[in-house]
């Protein structure tokens, strides 16, 4: 699925698994996603795509 997103021009994508507390960050031009584990101190950033956007993953703790 993520290769389809990137092929269609998505610059930044997040695939979030709240039960396992894992986020896969997909970026245009990057072969493999960055993997972020643990939500306690991690914050998603909008980087250059959404400047100033930040989302503390602790908000997703179930």
MOSULRA-V309737 format. One record per residue. N is the residue number from 1. RES is the residue in one small letter. SS is DSSP state (helix for helix, strand for strand, loop for the rest). BURIAL is # if it has 24 or more other ideal C-beta (glycine too) atoms within 12 Angstrom, else .. Layout:
# MOSULRA-V309737
<<N:RES:SS:BURIAL> <N:RES:SS:BURIAL>>
This chain:
# MOSULRA-V309737
<<1:x:loop:.> <2:x:helix:.> <3:x:helix:.> <4:x:helix:.> <5:x:helix:.> <6:x:helix:.> <7:x:helix:.> <8:x:loop:.> <9:x:loop:.> <10:x:loop:.> <11:x:loop:.> <12:x:strand:#> <13:x:strand:#> <14:x:strand:#> <15:x:strand:.> <16:x:strand:#> <17:x:strand:.> <18:x:loop:.> <19:x:loop:.> <20:x:loop:.> <21:x:loop:.> <22:x:strand:.> <23:x:strand:#> <24:x:strand:.> <25:x:strand:#> <26:x:strand:#> <27:x:strand:.> <28:x:loop:.> <29:x:loop:.> <30:x:loop:.> <31:x:loop:.> <32:x:loop:.> <33:x:loop:.> <34:x:strand:.> <35:x:strand:.> <36:x:strand:#> <37:x:strand:.> <38:x:loop:.> <39:x:loop:#> <40:x:loop:.> <41:x:loop:.> <42:x:loop:#> <43:x:strand:.> <44:x:strand:#> <45:x:strand:.> <46:x:loop:.> <47:x:loop:.> <48:x:loop:.> <49:x:loop:.> <50:x:loop:.> <51:x:loop:.> <52:x:loop:.> <53:x:loop:.> <54:x:strand:.> <55:x:strand:.> <56:x:strand:.> <57:x:helix:#> <58:x:helix:.> <59:x:helix:.> <60:x:helix:.> <61:x:loop:.> <62:x:loop:.>>
